[in-house]
């Protein structure tokens, strides 16, 4: 239990509990709304590794050998319901995702390449400054738990998980946090 602040002048007081955040996560998860497909043309040009077999050959050499310089797609989805906790210092979240990679052939057919399970913990600290509500998300860690060839991949080698994990951590730091800040914060406070 937490005591809410007493105000002597008009103010807006917003309280969010673990129950509200986890209920929303449960609803989105059970409705199947926690998935996203990422194609090679969606990545920023400055991203050091593009979604192409040529770039991904670093992690799975057979990809480049079998499918020279073709575009790829990642299908991200939640494996389990995300979990959130609200603490006085920050909001904490645990995300459990799967990333299934596909090679896109010239005739637009998608050939499965590999499946990567990813667990991430994220902390966000809300802030109020100059009449603006903002925040700073910070990925505590992201771990590529396992990788395996997907059915129909024709025996492609499993990517090197440790290299992919390092790329994932770098990507979250370089692109994930700035994107979250620009998408969700800061919003003007009336």
N, C-alpha and C positions, 0 to 999 in steps of 0.2 A: 504493500500500500504506500501511496505517496500523497503528501499533502499538496494541494494546489495553492498557488500564490494568491494572496488577498490583494486587491487593487483598490486604490482610493480615487482613481480616475478611470474613464472608459478605456478598455483594452480588449483585445482578442486573445483568448487563451486556448491553445490547442494541445491536447494530450493524446498521444498514440500509445497503445499498449501492444505487447507481444501478441495478444489474442487477435487484435485487428489486423496486424501485419500478416500473421500466419494464416488467418482465415482467408484473406485476399489471396495469398500464395496457394492455399489449398484449392480455392475456387478456380484460379487460372490453370493450375496443374491438372485438375480433374476435367476441366473443359478442353484440355489439349491446346491451350493457347500459348504455351511456353515453348515455341519452336521458331526457328529462323533459318532461312536458306541464304547463304552468302556465295555469290558468284565472283569470278575473277575481276569483273568490271566494277564491283562495289568497293574494292579496296582502294585506299588513297594511293596515288602514284608514288608518293615518297616512301611508302611501306617497303621495308628492305626485302621482303619475300613475297612475291606475287603468287596467286593461286594458279599456277601452271605446272605441268609435269616437269618442266625444265628446272624450276626452282625447288619443287618438292623432291626432286631426285637426290638432294642432299640427305634426305631422311629415308628414302626408299629408292635405291638406284634402279631397281627393276621398272619403276614407273617411267622414268625417262627413256629406258631402253625399249620398252614395249609400246609406249605412247609418246613419241618425241614431240615436245613443245606444244601440248594441247592444253586448253583451259580446263580448270577443275571447279568443282562446287563443294561447299561444306554444308551439310544439313545438321544444324545444332538443335538439340532438344533436351528437355529436362528428363533425367532418369528417375528422380525422386522429387518430392515437393521441396522447394526451397524453405529454409528455416531462418527465422529472424528473431532477434532479441533486442529490446530497447533498454539501454542503460543510461544513466545521467551523463556520461562522458561521450557516448557515441551510439550509433545504430550498428548492429552486427548482423551479417548474413552469411549463410552457408549455401552454396549452389552446387548441384550435382548434375552434370551435363554429359551428353554424348555428342561427339562430332563424327559424322559419317562422311567420308570423302568419296567423291565421284570424279571420274574423268569424263569430260564432255567430248564426244566424238564429233567429227565434221557433220554427220547427219543428225545431230542433236541427241543421240542416244547417250544415256548416262551409264557408265560402267563402274560398279562399285570397286573401290580401291582398299580402304581400311576403315576401321571403327576405333575411335579413341575415346576413352572415358576420362572425364576431367572433373576434379573437385576443386572448388575455390572458396576461400573465405575472404569476405570484403567487409571493411569497416568504413562507416561514413560519419563524419562529425558535422552536425548542422551548425550554422553560424548566422548571426544577424549583425549587419554592419551597414550604416548609412541608409537606414530604412529599406534594406534589401535582405531577403531571406536567401541564404546560400548554403553551401556545403562542400566538403572535400572528401570524396570517396578515396579509399586507399586499399588496394588489394593486399591483404595480409599474406596470402600465398595462393598459388594455383598449382595443382599437382596433376600431371597426366598419370592416372592410375594404371591403365593397361591399354594395349593396342592389339588388335587382331585383324587378320584379313576378313573381309566380309564375304558371305556366300556369293558366288558368281564373280569373284575377283580373279578367278583363273590362276590361283596360286601365287599372287604377288607377295613379295616379302613384307613382313610386318615392319612398319617404320621404327626407327630408333627413338624410343619413348623419351629418354633423357634429353636428347637434342630438341624434340618437340616441346618438352616441358620448359626448357630454357627460353625457347621462342615465345611460348605462351606467356611466361612471366614478363618478358621484355615487351610484348605486344600490349599486355594489360597496363603496364606502366607508361608506355609511350603513347598509346591510342585510347585505351579503355577509360582511364581516369580523366583525361581532357575531354573525351566525348561525353562522359557522364556529367561533368561539370557544365559543359556547354548546353546539354539537353535539359538538365533538371535544375540548374542553378546558374546564376542567381535570378530569382523572380522578384519583381517589385512587390513590396509589402505596402498595402494601402495606408 
